[in-house]
Amino acid sequence: MIKTILLQAGDGGGLSSLILFGGVALVFYFFMIRPQQKKQKEQKKFIEEIKRGDQVVTIGGIHGKVMSTDETTVVLEVDKGVKMTFQKSSISLDATKPAPAKDQKKVE
């Protein structure tokens, strides 16, 4: 395989190979890296905006109501009078918003 690549580069195919690899890198960036960065920014913004009274779900699946927050932690009421402290980074999503719908086809 390496011989093939070296032979193609020797035949003047270096520029076309470079363009091909550049195109692959651009596609990889726009379809993989950029959406992930956008998702991370949205998650960071959500965590910064958590306030008392919000219904949230942790990454472990625990549902609770935010009782208090500080810089790094959140106190959730998970049952009547049961309060648990979590790191803000462990909050996954807002439970009051509907989950994003996935493309599902009707089964008839």
C-alpha positions, 0 to 999 in steps of 0.5 A: 500500500505504501508503495502504491502511494509513493508511486502515485506521488512520483507520477505527478499525482501529488497535487490531486492527492493533496486536494483529496486529503484537503477535501476529506479534512474539510468534510470531516471538520464540517460534519464531525468537529463543528457540530460537536463544538456547537453542542458543547457551547449549548451545554455550557450555556445551559449549565451556567443558566441553571436557577432555583426551581428548574426541573433537571435530569442528571447524567445518571438519570436522576430527576430533580428540582433545583433548590440552590446553586453555587459556582460548581454545585447544585442541590436537587430535591429528588423526593419530598424532603430528600436533597442531593448535591451534584456537580453542575457538570453532571446536569444533563438536560432540562426536564421541562423541555420536551426531548428532541424528537428523532426521525421515526417512521410510522409502523402501519 
